[in-house]
């Protein structure tokens, strides 16, 4: 009997083990850090290109520290120029600093940065199902990071074509991408990419190879609160904005609004075509976002003030699951329609990089206004006035 049991165990171990679904691993990896209490890591990103027949190599380091849900510090340094950029969020305000200009800007908005975006520098990315093709888990593999070994799944995928945020007009094509994702936490410790870059901003076609490696990693550590306080460097000046992709407002105003269809949590469907003839305000938000929470009561007042003016207000939670959103709504007394942006591609289509973000769509389906950050109720009323909306008589404030 013992021999039979031993043989059964041996036979089981020799059988090929089922590999986890690659797309599911990528989805989990995209949200891995949000599930932690805190984290701190450093990445090294090496990009090799062939430009004008000669090789070019650029190395950058990216240091990230965060206390969830809303405190974050990101420091990026180029080893070629020595230039660095710093982004600091204390949960209410976000500061952006550019060392080359010695300038900084402040925004009343909370911003989250996905590990995948940071890895490639591609800007806001759509869902893995839309971005990657031929996704598959190849095998398991042990890699080292920060002096420790991790059991990982190796996932391979392709990007057939993708429009990059920087430089404008540049497209990545025919890309092979590999991810080493830890089995326990589903964190992408290493990423490699090889493909071609072309477009109006580059001459001809450039071969690109990029490798992102985690140099150090701390999970759920006690991080000092001082990390998330911004102190302006000596001689730095504050500006309203400078030419940084993180701060640049998308140029959607005056253009047709991207089509969408979303279900509210109570099951009502909203789609752009069906809302023609109405003024629609999209509010991209999250329960962890302090400015979003502060402005929620004002949105309820707007709903009442403009309820007979053909006004539709839709709140779109970004990056949270249904249970988290519903738990928050029970305590907040929100009365307007709330849906989940995840799974709809709306955050990507509307170029949402900070929360809250408000997009106002006119009766003809054209984007009337775009506001990043919480600037108070009067700013929202001014935004609605651009679409010709007037409050109910007696409800003016």
FENMOJO-V549101 format. One record per backbone hydrogen bond with DSSP energy under -0.5 kcal/mol. CO is the residue of the C=O (numbers start at 0). NH is the residue of the N-H. If there is no record, write none. Layout:
BEGIN
CO,NH ; CO,NH
END
This chain:
BEGIN
0,4 ; 1,5 ; 2,6 ; 3,7 ; 4,8 ; 5,9 ; 6,10 ; 7,11 ; 8,12 ; 9,13 ; 10,14 ; 20,24 ; 21,25 ; 22,26 ; 23,27 ; 24,28 ; 25,29 ; 26,30 ; 27,30 ; 28,31 ; 30,34 ; 31,34 ; 32,35 ; 36,67 ; 37,219 ; 38,65 ; 39,217 ; 40,63 ; 41,214 ; 41,215 ; 42,61 ; 43,45 ; 43,212 ; 44,46 ; 44,59 ; 45,47 ; 45,210 ; 46,57 ; 47,208 ; 48,50 ; 48,55 ; 49,206 ; 50,53 ; 53,50 ; 55,48 ; 57,46 ; 58,78 ; 58,79 ; 59,44 ; 60,76 ; 61,42 ; 62,74 ; 63,40 ; 64,72 ; 65,38 ; 66,70 ; 70,66 ; 71,88 ; 72,64 ; 73,86 ; 74,62 ; 75,84 ; 76,60 ; 76,78 ; 77,81 ; 82,77 ; 83,98 ; 84,75 ; 85,96 ; 86,73 ; 87,94 ; 88,71 ; 90,289 ; 92,89 ; 93,106 ; 94,87 ; 95,104 ; 96,85 ; 96,98 ; 97,101 ; 97,102 ; 101,236 ; 102,97 ; 103,238 ; 104,95 ; 106,93 ; 106,108 ; 107,373 ; 109,354 ; 113,117 ; 114,118 ; 115,119 ; 116,120 ; 116,121 ; 121,164 ; 126,129 ; 126,130 ; 127,131 ; 132,157 ; 135,137 ; 135,155 ; 138,153 ; 140,142 ; 140,151 ; 142,149 ; 144,147 ; 147,144 ; 149,142 ; 149,151 ; 150,182 ; 151,140 ; 152,154 ; 152,180 ; 153,137 ; 153,138 ; 154,178 ; 155,135 ; 156,176 ; 157,132 ; 157,159 ; 158,174 ; 159,173 ; 161,163 ; 161,171 ; 166,169 ; 168,199 ; 169,163 ; 170,197 ; 171,161 ; 172,195 ; 174,158 ; 174,176 ; 175,193 ; 176,156 ; 177,191 ; 178,154 ; 178,180 ; 179,188 ; 179,189 ; 180,152 ; 181,185 ; 186,181 ; 186,188 ; 188,213 ; 189,179 ; 190,211 ; 191,177 ; 192,209 ; 193,175 ; 194,207 ; 195,172 ; 196,205 ; 197,170 ; 198,201 ; 201,203 ; 203,198 ; 205,196 ; 206,49 ; 207,194 ; 208,47 ; 209,192 ; 210,45 ; 210,212 ; 211,190 ; 212,43 ; 212,214 ; 214,145 ; 215,41 ; 217,39 ; 220,222 ; 223,226 ; 224,227 ; 225,228 ; 228,230 ; 232,235 ; 236,103 ; 241,243 ; 243,246 ; 243,247 ; 249,251 ; 251,254 ; 254,366 ; 259,271 ; 261,269 ; 262,339 ; 263,266 ; 267,263 ; 269,261 ; 270,274 ; 271,274 ; 272,275 ; 274,277 ; 277,279 ; 278,311 ; 279,281 ; 279,360 ; 280,282 ; 280,313 ; 281,283 ; 281,358 ; 282,284 ; 282,315 ; 283,355 ; 283,356 ; 284,317 ; 285,288 ; 287,289 ; 288,292 ; 289,293 ; 290,294 ; 291,295 ; 292,295 ; 292,296 ; 294,298 ; 295,299 ; 296,300 ; 297,301 ; 298,302 ; 299,303 ; 300,304 ; 301,305 ; 303,306 ; 304,391 ; 305,308 ; 305,310 ; 309,278 ; 311,280 ; 311,313 ; 312,336 ; 313,282 ; 314,316 ; 314,338 ; 315,284 ; 316,318 ; 316,340 ; 316,341 ; 320,324 ; 321,325 ; 322,326 ; 323,327 ; 324,328 ; 325,329 ; 326,330 ; 327,330 ; 327,331 ; 328,332 ; 328,333 ; 336,314 ; 337,264 ; 338,316 ; 338,340 ; 340,343 ; 340,344 ; 340,345 ; 344,348 ; 345,349 ; 346,351 ; 347,350 ; 350,352 ; 354,109 ; 355,372 ; 356,283 ; 357,370 ; 358,281 ; 358,360 ; 359,367 ; 359,368 ; 360,279 ; 361,364 ; 362,276 ; 364,256 ; 365,361 ; 366,253 ; 368,359 ; 370,357 ; 370,372 ; 372,374 ; 375,379 ; 376,380 ; 377,381 ; 378,382 ; 379,383 ; 380,384 ; 381,385 ; 382,385 ; 383,386 ; 383,388 ; 384,387 ; 391,394
END
